[in-house]
Amino acid sequence: MGKRHKKSKAAKPEADVGMPRPLRKEVLEMANILLEKCSNPFGDKGKEWIEYLEVYGLVEKLRKKQTNYVMNHPDREKGFPAFITWLEGNGMDTNVVSIEKYDVTGYGLKASKTIEASELFLSVPRKVMITTETAKGSVLAPLIKDDKLLQAMPNVTLALHLLCEKCNPDSFWTPYIKILPERYNTPLYFTPEELQLMRGSPAFADAINQYRSIARQYAYFFRLFQTCDESQKIPIRNMCFDDYRWAVSTVMTRQNQIPNRRGEMAVISLIPLWDMCNHSNGHITTDFELKSDCSKCYALRKFEEGEQVFIFYGDRSNAEFLVHNGFIYSENDYDKLNIKLGISKNDPLYEMKRQLLTRLSLLPSRTFNLHAGQDPVDSSTLAYLRVFNMDYNELSARLTGQKAKQLVNQLRDFGLFVSADNEKKVWSFLETRAELLLRAYPTTIEHDEGLLAEKSSSLSECSKLVLHLVIGEKNILRNTIKFTQDLKNEVDELVQQHLQQLAVGMNDLNLGTNQASITDGKDDSDDLGELLVKDTPSGAEQQPVISKEPDCEETSKDILVDTQCTSNETQLPTSEVAAPVNETVSPAEQPAGITETPNDQCA
């Protein structure tokens, strides 16, 4: 009797795990169908949407059957007093900031006094964090030990750990879990109508893949929990899709990396209170101090008493913020649009171009970025496009010529052309590409802005976020088109200036020496590139900027949030004692510093 009572007590407060056996059997059959559907690779690119609708339909049938068994979420605001008391009881000083609800960002932190720039305002001990380390000491331990998926995907492990703790009324983290958002504005919660508004955006495919991946994960774990002996004591054995989606979204929007207890490696964590900081432009101001075993957050600027305290989540695009965090930051200094570029292997000069790109630490096919603001093209994109448009002689000069190293280093320099002809090809190519990308969106900026401006509009919050996203992306493309046109005109003007100089030189009595330096059998437009290169002292060789960006296009099918390639997870720099964690990953809920990834703006 005692054992039965204990088991039901550990499983019931938040969820009715007493799902009838016939329903469990029915859900299992549906989960098997869903797993098979989601495990097959997408067919033709044009069929991605149709296949998404099929998966969405299966999930909605599951959700309908599970309606009466989804976990309850208490009133978030009512839990704040107990949450603060819990933090203080575990050694946290909460006097510098307080929890406040704001119109635009939702819940955030308010300065209880004036906080000076760089002043420490929040120190969170490891003790109150939910981490993948604490998961290994939980009821999930046997499953983690045996299941390869959980071993390979610590973020999924953390999500299941969170669900187990939510089911346990005696959980140490109950005061924290009760103040977490009930739902999020990530694409996992989008309807097909809301997702349709994202068509044309590179984030459209990301959102579809994310939904499909989470559906597959849910089906996999539901089947595992019904058939695996190690899962018999797990309180989430009969978890619903809505429960898994909630846990995954909580982790995805809030996860950060901290050093493990020995400082040897990074572990994924949820950091209470700090994860309620919202995002602003700035710089990372959070790290993890091994000596005190706390995450330390410092003010990125001065905050007056009563002002909302922001942190910097990292240099993410609005597409990344929406897909992984569920919000858009309208003043994003780091907004950008992904653009995929590749050299065909059928190109007769493919091998030469590949070799030259290797010297620039670039791949023949990869994703580049077009940036918001006055300078949409960065130096890596410029170098790639110049190589892409080179002829045989231009490639040879940079692979085997006497000045090969110097010429390669100059490929990232906007002021030094390969040749006038090459430079015009670069900007003409990019102009055409940007125009095609802009036409891929089914609506115009004016149409989207009109929808947002309609006071009588019944647009959902998610629809508004998507419209803000695509408007920003379309503006980036418009700006890129103008940028390329301006640079093409500049090339034409430089060529004309050069030709005028030649004409003047023809009438010069001392013409001989001048002609000898520019006449080598090429046309005058090519000479312009040569002359511009000669303006750089031969001894001042620039070292190429080495691009170490990971190629994130190939990601694990089952990944929730790829710890190498996504910006939702941030790793805190380690200060003072012991082995620092070197890699900084972005946070999941708008926090700044550590691994800034908190995200109450999406709540």
N, C-alpha and C positions, 0 to 999 in steps of 0.2 A: 504493500500500500504506500509505504513511504517513498519508495523508488518511483512509483507511478506519479505520485503527487509532485515529486521533485521534477520529473521529466516534463509534465504538463506546465509546471510553473516556469520552467526555463524556456518554454516554447510559445506561450500564449499571449503575453500582454499586448504585443503589437500585431500579431498575426494569428489567424486561426489555422493551425497546421492540421486541423482535423478534416482536411479535404476528403470527401467520401471516396472510397476505393473505386467505384465506377467512373467517377469524374477524373481521378488520377490516371486511370487506364486510358480514358478518352484523350486527356491532355498529352499523355505519353505518345499515343499514336500520332497526334497532330505535331508533336515535337519532332518525331522521327521524319515526318514529311517535310517539316520546316528545315531540319538539319540537312536533309538530302538536297533540297532546293537551294539552300544558301551555300552549300559546299561545291556545287557545280560552278565552273567559271562562267563569267558573263558570255553571252553569245556575241553577235555583231554589236558594234558600238551603238547603233541606232536602236537596239532592243533593250538597252539598259533600263530605260524608263518603264517599259512593259514588264520586265522582270522585277523591278522594284515594286510595281503595283501588285504583282502576284504575291511577293513576300509580305507586303503591307497588309494585303487582304487576309493572309493566313494568320498574321499576328493579331489583327483585329478580331478574328474569330476566337482566338485563344483568350484574348483580353475579356471578351464578352462572357465566356464561360467561367472566367476566374474572378469576376466582379466582386463576389461576396467574400473572397478570401485574400484580398489585397491588404497589406499592412496599413494600419491607421497612422496618421501623422498628426500629432497634437498641435495646438495653437502655438506657433513659434514664439510670438512676442511674450506670451505668458511664462515661457520658460527662461527668459533672460535673467531675472533675479536669482533663480537657483543656479544658473550657469555661472554667473559672476561669483556667487558664494563658493561654488565648487572650485573655481580657479584660485580664488584667494586662499581657500583651505589647503590647496596644494602648492602654496608658496609663490603665487603670482601677484605682482603689484598691478592693480587695475585702476589706480587713481589718476593716471595721466589722460586716459581716453575713456569714453563711454559709448554705448551702442545707440545709434540714432537712425530713424527712417527718413530717407530723402526722396523727393518727388521723382528725380531722374534715375538715380543709381540704386534706389532701394536701400536696404539697411547698409550702414557703414559705420565708421568710427569717428566720433567728434572729440576735438581737443577739449579737455576739462580745464586746461590752463594754456598759456602761451608756450609753444614748443619751438625752441630754436633750431635752425638748420643743423643737421648732423647730430642732434641730441638723441640719446637713447630714449625711446618712449614705450617700448614693448619688449619684454624678455619672457619667452615661453619655455618652460622646462620640458625636457623629453618625456617626463612622467605623464603629462596629460595628452601626449600625441598618440594617435592611432597609427601604427606603422606595420610594414611587412614583417618586422621583427616580432611585434606583439602577436601577429597572426600565427607565427610558428609556435607560439606558446598557448594557442587557443584550441578549441574543439576541432579546428580545421587541420591541426598538425599532421595527423595520419594521412589525410588526403593530399596535403601539400607534398608530403614525402614521396607519394606514389604517382601522382598525376603530373605528366610531363607538361601539360598546358599551363598549369598553375606555376610550375617551376620556371617556365619560359616567360610568363606574363605576370610579373609581380603586381601590376596595377589591377588585374583581375582578382588576384589573391586578396588585395586590400579591399576591393568592392565586396567580395563574399564575406570577409572578416567583419566589415561594417554591418552587413545584413544580420550576421549571427549575433553581434552585440546589440543590435536594435531589437532582436527577439528576446533578449535576456533582460528581465526587469531589474536584475541585480548587477548589471554591467557597471563597471567603474566609470565608463564613458557616457552613461545615460544622460546626465545633464547637458553634455555637448550634443549628443545625437538628437535630443529633443528640440534644439534650436536650429537645426539644419533646414534648408528650404524644402518645401514639399514637392516642388517641381522646378524644372529649368527651361530655358528658352533655346536649348541646343536643338539641332536637326532631329535628334531622337524623338522629340516631342512634336515635330512638324506634321501637319496634315499634307496630303499630296497637293492640295491647292496652294498651300503656303510654300511648299518646296518648288512648285512650278515657277514661282516668281524668280527663282534663282537661275533659271535657264540662261545659258550663255556664259555664266560665271565659271571659272575653273573650280570654284568651291562646290558647284552643283554635283560633280562626280564624287567629290570628297564626302559630301553629305549622304549620298546614296550608298557609298561603300561603308560609311560608318554605321548606318542603319542596318545594312545587311550583315555586317560583322557582329553587331550586338545581338541580332536575332539568332544568328548561328551559335554564338556563345551561350545564349539562354537555352536553346534547344539541346546543346551538348551537355550542359550541366544538369538540366532537368532529367535527362536520360541517365546520366551518371549517378545522380542522387537516388534514382529509383532502382538501380541495379547493382550498386557498389556496396559491399559490406561496410566499408569505412564510413559511409555516409549515414548509417542508421541512427547515429546519435547526433547528427547535425540538425539544428532547429529549423534550417531553411530547406529541408528536404523537399518540401512541396511549394517552393517559392513561385510566385507569379511573375509574369513578364514585367508588369509595372514595378514590382519590387526590384528586379534586377536592373531595369532601366534607371530607376532612381539611384541605386547604389553606384552604378557605373558613372552616371552623370555627376554625382557628388564627388567621386574620386577624380574624374576627368577635369572638373572645373576647379578643384582645390588641391590636387596633389603637388607635392614638392619633394625634392630629394634632400636628405640630410645624411651626415656620416653615421655609420652604425656605431654601436657603443665602443668598439675598439678603434674607431677612426680608420678602418681598413678599406671600407667600400661604402657606396651609397645605398640607402634604403628609401623607399617611398613612404611618405607620411602625410597625415592630415594634421594641421597645426591650429588648434582652437584659438579663437579670437583674432589672431593675426590674419586668418583666412577671411575675415570680414572687412579687411581694408580694400577699398576700391582703387581702380587704376587711374593713373595720370601720366603724362609725359614726364620724363626725368631720367633717373639712373638707378641701378640696383643698390639698395641700401640695407639689405638684410644679409646676415651671415650666420654661421653656426659656430659657437664657441665650445670646444670640447672640454675645456677646463671647468666651466660652470655647467656644462651639458645642457645648454639653452640656445634657442635661436634668438638672435638679437636684431631688432629692427630700429633703424635710425631715421630721423626725419629727413626727407629729401630736400626740404626747404623749410622756411619758418612758417608755422601755422599759428594763427591767433586763437585765443580762447573762443570756443564756440564754432570754429571752422572745421569742415570735414578734413580728416587726415587721409591723404592718398599715398599709395606706393606705386612703384613702376614694375609692371609685370614682365617687361622685356620688349625687345623690338619686334613685335608681331604685327602682321597685317590685320586688317579688319576681318578678312575672310577667316584667318586663324582664330581670332577672337570669337567670331560667331560660331564656327563649327565646334570649337573645343571649350569655349567659355560661355557662350550664349548671350553675348552683348556686342555692341558696336561702339567704338570710341570715335566720335565725330572729329576730334582735333588730333587724330593720330599722326604724329610726325613720321612714323615708320610704315605707313600704309603702302602697300605695293600689290602688283598684279602678277601672277605667275604666267610665264610664257615659255612654251616648250620649243626648243630649237634642235635641229638635227641635220647632220650631213648624210646624204644617201650613200650607201656603200657602192652604188652604181656610178657614182661620180668618178670619172677617170683620175681625178687628183685626190681621191679620198685618203689614200695612205699618206701622202705628203701633208695634207691638212691635219690628219690625225697626229702625225709626229710633231707638227708645230704646236698643236693644241696641248699635247702632252708637256711640252716645254713651258707652257703657260699654266700647267696644272688644271687643264680643262678637258672635259670629255667631249667626244664627237656629238653625242646626243645628251642633253640635260635640260633642266628647267632653270630659266633666268628670271629676273624680276624687272618690271617696269615700275618706277617709284612715283609716288605722289609728289607734287611740288614742281619747281622750275627745272630740275635736272632729272628727268625720268630714266636716263640711261646711265648705268654705272660702268666703271672701267673694264670689268670682266666681260660684260655684254658687248662693249665696244670692241675689245680684242677678238672675241669670238666672231663677231660679224665681219671684221676685217679679214680674218683668216678664211671664213666662209666664202668671201667674194674675191679671193686672190687668184691670179692666173699662175701659170707654171713658173715664169721668171720671178715673180714676186715671192713665191714659195721657196724657190731655189736659193734666192739671196738670203733668206732667213734660216735656211737649213744648213747650207754649206758655204755661203759666202764669207769673205774676210771679215765683214762687220756683222755676221749673223747674230751674235749675242746682243750687240748694241741695238740692232734693228728689232729683235724680238722684244727686248725690254721696252721699246718705244711704242709697242702695239696698244698699250693701255693709256697712252697719252693723247688727249683730245687735240693737242696743238701740233701733233706730228703725224702727217698723212703717210700712208703707204704710197699712194699716188692720188691725184685728183679724181681719176676715173674710179679707182677702188672706193674712195670716200663717198662719191655720189651713189655708187651701187649699194653701199652700206645703208645709207639713209633712205634710198628708194625702196630697198627691200623691207626695212623696218616700217616705213610708212604704209606700204601695201599690207604688211602683216597686221599692223594695228587697225587698219580700216576693215580687214576681214574679221578680226576679233570683235570689233565694235558692231558689225552687221550681224554677228551671231546672236546678239541679244534680241529677243523678239519685240522689245519696246524701246522707246527713246528716253533720254533723260527728262525731257519735258513731260512726257506721259507719266513717268514715275513720280515726278514732283507734283504733278496735278493730282494724282491719287492721294498723296500724303497731305496735300493742302485742303482736300475736301473735308469740311467740318462735319458733314453728314455721313462721312465714310464709316463703314463698320469693320474696317481693317483690324485684324487681330494684332497683338503685340509682336508676334513672330513675323507676320507679314510686313509690318513697319520696319523691323530690323533688316529683313531681306531687301526691301526697297532702298534703304539707306546704303546697304552694302553695294548693290549693283549701280546705284547712282555714283558712288565713289569710284568704282572700277571704270565706269564709262568716262568719267572725267579724267582719269589717268590716261585712258586711250586717246581721248580728244587732245589732251596736252601733249602726248607723245607724237601724234600726227603733226601738230603745229611745230613741235621741236625739230622733227626731221625735215620739215619743209624749210624752216629757218636755216638749218645747217646746210642743206643743199644750196640755198641761195648764197650762203657765205662762201661755199666752195666756188660757185660760179663767179662771185665777185673777186676772189683771190686769183682765179685763172685770168680774168680780164685785166687785173692789175699787173700780173706777170707779163701778159702779152703786150700791154702798153709799155712796160719797162723794156721789153725786147725791141719794140718799135723805136723807142728813143735811143736805144743802144746802137741800132743800125746806122743812125746818123752821127754817131760819136766817132771822132777820128781815132780814138784809142780802143775801138771795138774789139780788136783781135783777142785780147786776153779774156774779156768777158764772155765772148762766144765760146771759147774753148772749154769753159767750165760747165756749160749747160747743153752743149750740142753733142749728143752721143747716139744719134740715129733714132731717138724716140720722139713722140709728138710733144708739143709744148705743155700740154696739160699734165703729162707724166713728169716733166721737169719740175713742176711745182712741188710735187711730193719730195723729189730729191733735194731741192733747195731748202725746204723746210726741215728736212732731216739734218742737213749740213749746218743748220743754225745751232745745233746742239754740240757742245765741245766733245770731241771724241773720247777724251779722258774721263768724262763724267758719266760713266755707265750707270743707268738706273737698274736696281735689282728688281726683278719681276715680283709683283704681289702674288703670293702663293695662296690660291683659293683652296681651303680645306673643307668647304661645305660638303656635308654628306649628301649623297644622292638618295633622296627620300622617295623617289617614285616607286621603287620596289619595296613594298612593306608587307609584313606578314599578314596573311588573310585574316587571322584571328586577333590581330592586335587591337587592343582597346585604345591605347594612346602609346604610339611607338616611342620608347624612351630615348631613342637616338634622333628621331626626326621630327617630333612634334614640339610645339611650343607650349603645350599645356603643362609641362612638368618642369619645374625649375629646381636647380640644385643650389643649395646655399654654399657660398664660399666658406671655408673653414678657417677660423681665426685661432691664434695662440697655439694650443697644444695639439700634438700628434699629427698624423698624416692627414693633410688636407684633401678634400675631394676636389679634383681639378676641374671637372667639367661642370659648367653651369647650364642648367636646363631651365626652361621657363615654367612659371607657376601656373596653377590652375584656378585660382580665384583671385582677384586682383591684389596680390601682396607685392611688396617691393623688397628687393634685397636678396634674401636667401636664394630662393628659387622662386621668386615671385610667381605664384599661381593661384591666388585666392580669387573668389569670384562671386561676390554678393551682388554685383551689378546685374547678374542674370537672374537673380531671384525674384 
